[in-house]
Amino acid sequence: MLFGLALFLNVSTSAAATTNATTTKVTAVDPANHAIVQKSQNIKITFNKAIKSGTNWTELKTSTGKTVSAKNVISGNQLIISPTSTLAYGKYIIILHTGSVQDLTGNTNKYFASTFTVSPLTLAQMKDGVARTQKFYASNGRFPTTVSFGSSKMTINTFQKIIANQGLKINKPKVVATGSALAQIMKAASKYKYSGAAHTGAAMERIGSGDCWAMSDYLYTHLTKAGIKSRIIQYATAYSSNHRSVQYLNNNAWVNVPYRQYFSTNMFNNTQSYGAVIKCST
C-alpha cells in the first residue's frame, strides 16, 4: 500500500515537472504592464524559450475597444507586435490568445494580456498638474484654460483626457449648504458701521466699526469657520484703489456675499466680480 502511494506521488510529481518544463510562458513584456511611454513603439513579448507561430491570434486595442492594426514578427524567443501606424496618445491593451505561439516542439502559450499608455506626460507630471489645477480652482472657482509643463502648454480638456487614462481626475471643492449660516453671519456683520478706525475683523469687533478690509477679514473668518469656502478679492473702485470684498463658492462658481441685502453704505456695497485674490479658504 505504501509502495503504491509512493509510486503514485512520484508519477504525479514527475508529470507536474514535465508540464511545467514544457509550458511556453511569457517572461517579459515591453512596454511593461501599466507602463507609460512617451511615444509610439513596438510591443515586444519575451518567452522562456524559442517560439514559432501558432494561431498568430494577437490583438492590440484602444481603451474603448477599437482594434489597432499591427503586424507580428517572431525572432528567437520574442514576439514583436508592430502597429502599422503611429499610436496616438491614450491607453492600449495587448492580448495574446491561447495558442497564438508555440515552442519548437509544439507546446503553446496560455492567454496573456497587458496594458500600457502612450502619453506626453509622466505619472509624476500628471499628479503635479492635477495638484496645480486644483489649487487654481480653489482660488478662482474655475479651471485654468491651459496647464503648463516647462515651456509647453496643453489645454485643460487635453490634460483631463490624459490623466483619465491613469484613473486621475481634478477634484472640485464640495459645495457647502450655505443658506442659513450665511444669513446669520451677514446679519451679525450688519451691526458694524463703516469707518477708517479698524482694518482687521478683530479690531472692528472691539471698536464697533471698520473699513472694507476689516469687514472682509470679518466675513472671511466667520464664513471659513462655518465651513463655507470663501475668498477675499481686491480691486480698484471709484472710492478706493484697493477695495476689498468677499465671495463664497456656490454651485462651483464664486459669487459676492449679499452685501446690499444687509448694508446701506456703498463703502461696503460697491463690489465687482473679479479681482486679485488676497485669501482663499481650502
C-alpha positions in Angstrom: 0.0 0.0 0.0 2.8 2.4 1.0 4.8 1.4 -2.1 1.8 2.1 -4.3 1.3 5.5 -2.7 5.0 6.4 -3.1 4.8 5.3 -6.7 1.7 7.5 -7.3 3.4 10.5 -5.7 6.5 10.1 -7.8 4.5 9.8 -11.0 2.4 12.8 -10.1 5.5 14.9 -9.3 7.2 13.8 -12.4 4.1 14.7 -14.5 3.9 18.1 -12.9 7.6 18.8 -13.6 7.1 17.7 -17.2 4.1 20.0 -17.6 6.0 23.0 -16.1 9.0 22.2 -18.3 7.0 22.2 -21.5 4.8 25.2 -20.8 5.5 28.2 -23.1 5.5 31.2 -20.7 5.7 34.9 -21.1 8.7 36.2 -19.1 8.6 39.9 -20.0 6.7 42.5 -22.0 7.9 45.8 -23.3 6.3 48.3 -22.6 5.8 46.7 -19.1 2.2 46.2 -17.8 0.7 49.6 -16.8 3.8 51.4 -18.1 3.6 55.0 -19.5 5.7 55.6 -22.6 6.3 59.0 -24.2 5.9 57.9 -27.8 4.5 55.1 -30.1 6.6 52.0 -30.1 6.6 48.3 -31.0 5.5 45.8 -28.3 7.9 43.0 -27.5 6.8 39.9 -25.7 9.6 37.6 -24.5 9.1 33.9 -23.7 11.0 31.3 -21.7 12.1 29.5 -24.9 12.4 29.9 -28.7 9.0 30.1 -30.4 7.3 29.8 -33.7 3.8 30.8 -35.0 0.7 29.1 -33.7 -2.7 30.6 -34.5 -1.0 34.0 -34.6 -4.1 35.5 -32.8 -3.0 38.7 -31.1 -4.9 41.9 -30.6 -3.9 45.4 -29.9 -6.9 47.6 -28.8 -7.6 51.1 -27.5 -9.2 51.6 -24.1 -12.5 52.0 -25.9 -12.1 48.5 -27.6 -11.2 49.7 -31.0 -8.8 47.3 -32.8 -5.4 48.8 -33.9 -3.8 47.3 -37.0 -0.5 45.6 -36.3 1.9 43.1 -37.8 3.6 40.2 -35.9 7.2 39.1 -36.3 8.9 36.3 -34.4 12.6 36.5 -33.6 14.1 33.7 -31.4 12.1 33.8 -28.1 10.4 37.2 -28.9 7.1 38.1 -30.5 7.3 41.6 -31.8 4.0 43.4 -32.5 4.4 46.4 -34.7 1.5 48.9 -35.1 1.1 49.8 -38.8 0.6 53.5 -37.9 1.8 55.7 -35.1 -0.1 55.1 -31.8 -2.0 58.2 -30.7 -1.9 59.3 -27.1 -4.1 57.0 -25.0 -4.3 53.7 -23.2 -3.9 50.4 -25.0 -4.3 46.7 -24.2 -2.3 43.9 -25.9 -3.9 40.5 -25.9 -2.1 37.2 -26.7 -4.7 34.5 -27.1 -4.1 30.9 -26.1 -2.2 29.1 -28.8 -1.0 32.2 -30.5 2.5 30.9 -30.5 4.2 27.6 -29.7 7.7 26.4 -28.9 9.7 24.4 -31.4 8.1 21.1 -30.1 4.5 22.4 -30.3 3.8 23.5 -26.7 1.5 26.5 -26.9 1.2 29.6 -24.7 -1.7 30.5 -22.4 -3.9 33.6 -22.6 -1.9 36.8 -21.7 -2.9 40.4 -21.6 -1.1 43.6 -20.7 -1.8 47.4 -20.8 0.3 50.5 -21.4 -0.3 54.1 -22.1 1.2 56.5 -24.7 1.4 59.9 -23.1 3.4 63.1 -23.4 3.4 63.3 -19.6 4.9 61.1 -17.0 2.8 60.0 -14.0 4.7 62.4 -11.8 3.9 65.3 -14.2 0.2 64.3 -14.2 0.0 64.4 -10.5 1.8 67.7 -10.3 -0.6 69.1 -12.9 -3.6 67.9 -11.0 -2.3 69.5 -7.8 -1.7 72.8 -9.5 -5.0 72.8 -11.3 -6.9 72.1 -8.1 -5.1 74.9 -6.4 -6.1 77.2 -9.3 -9.7 76.1 -9.0 -9.7 76.7 -5.3 -8.5 80.3 -5.8 -10.6 81.1 -8.9 -13.6 78.9 -8.8 -12.9 77.6 -12.3 -10.4 75.5 -14.3 -7.4 77.3 -16.0 -7.6 77.5 -19.7 -4.2 75.7 -20.1 -1.9 73.6 -17.9 1.9 74.4 -18.3 4.7 71.9 -18.2 8.0 73.7 -18.6 7.9 75.7 -21.7 4.9 73.8 -23.2 1.2 74.2 -22.5 -1.8 72.0 -23.2 -5.5 72.8 -23.0 -7.4 71.8 -19.9 -9.5 69.4 -21.9 -6.5 67.6 -23.3 -5.0 67.4 -19.8 -8.1 65.9 -18.4 -8.2 63.2 -21.1 -4.6 62.3 -20.5 -5.0 62.0 -16.7 -8.2 60.0 -17.1 -6.2 57.2 -18.7 -4.4 56.7 -15.3 -7.6 57.0 -13.3 -6.8 60.6 -12.1 -9.2 63.5 -12.1 -9.4 67.0 -10.8 -11.5 67.2 -7.6 -13.7 70.2 -7.3 -14.3 71.7 -3.8 -17.5 70.4 -2.3 -20.3 73.0 -2.2 -21.4 73.6 1.3 -25.1 74.3 2.1 -24.7 78.0 2.9 -28.2 79.4 3.3 -28.9 79.8 7.0 -25.2 80.0 8.0 -24.5 82.7 5.5 -27.6 84.7 6.6 -26.6 84.5 10.2 -23.1 85.7 9.5 -24.3 88.6 7.3 -26.9 89.6 9.9 -24.2 89.7 12.6 -21.9 91.7 10.4 -24.6 94.3 9.6 -24.4 95.8 13.1 -20.9 97.1 12.3 -20.7 100.6 10.7 -18.1 101.9 8.2 -15.2 103.9 9.5 -11.4 104.1 9.0 -10.8 103.2 12.6 -10.1 99.5 12.1 -8.5 97.4 9.3 -9.0 93.9 10.7 -12.0 91.9 11.7 -10.9 91.6 15.3 -10.3 95.3 15.7 -13.7 96.1 14.1 -15.4 93.8 16.6 -13.7 95.7 19.5 -14.4 99.2 18.2 -17.8 98.6 16.5 -16.8 99.9 13.1 -14.2 99.4 10.4 -13.3 99.8 6.7 -13.8 97.4 3.8 -10.6 95.5 4.8 -11.9 94.9 8.3 -15.3 93.8 7.1 -13.7 91.5 4.5 -11.5 90.0 7.2 -14.5 89.5 9.5 -16.7 87.9 6.9 -13.9 85.6 5.5 -13.0 84.4 9.1 -16.6 83.6 10.1 -17.6 82.0 6.8 -14.5 79.8 6.9 -15.3 78.7 10.4 -18.8 77.8 9.3 -17.3 75.5 6.6 -18.3 77.9 3.7 -15.5 78.1 1.1 -14.8 81.8 0.7 -12.1 84.2 -0.5 -11.2 87.9 -0.3 -10.6 89.8 -3.5 -9.0 93.3 -4.1 -9.6 95.8 -6.9 -9.9 99.5 -7.6 -13.3 101.3 -7.3 -14.4 105.0 -7.5 -13.9 105.1 -3.7 -10.6 103.3 -3.3 -7.7 101.9 -5.3 -7.5 98.8 -3.1 -11.1 98.0 -2.1 -11.7 94.5 -0.7 -14.8 92.3 -0.7 -15.7 88.7 0.0 -17.1 86.0 -2.2 -18.2 82.4 -1.4 -18.3 79.3 -3.6 -21.8 78.4 -4.7 -22.5 75.7 -7.2 -18.9 75.7 -8.3 -18.9 79.5 -9.0 -17.7 82.4 -7.0 -20.4 84.9 -6.0 -20.4 88.0 -3.9 -21.9 87.7 -0.4 -25.2 89.6 -0.3 -23.8 93.0 0.8 -26.8 95.1 -0.4 -29.2 92.9 1.4 -27.6 93.8 4.8 -25.7 97.1 4.3 -26.8 100.5 3.2 -23.4 102.1 2.5 -21.5 101.9 -0.8 -18.3 101.8 1.1 -19.2 98.1 1.6 -21.6 97.6 -1.3 -19.5 98.8 -4.2 -18.4 95.3 -5.3 -17.3 93.7 -8.5 -17.0 90.1 -9.6 -13.2 89.8 -10.2 -10.0 91.0 -8.5 -6.7 89.9 -7.1 -7.2 87.0 -4.7 -5.9 88.0 -1.2 -7.0 85.0 0.8 -8.9 81.8 -0.1 -10.0 79.0 2.2 -9.1 75.5 1.4 
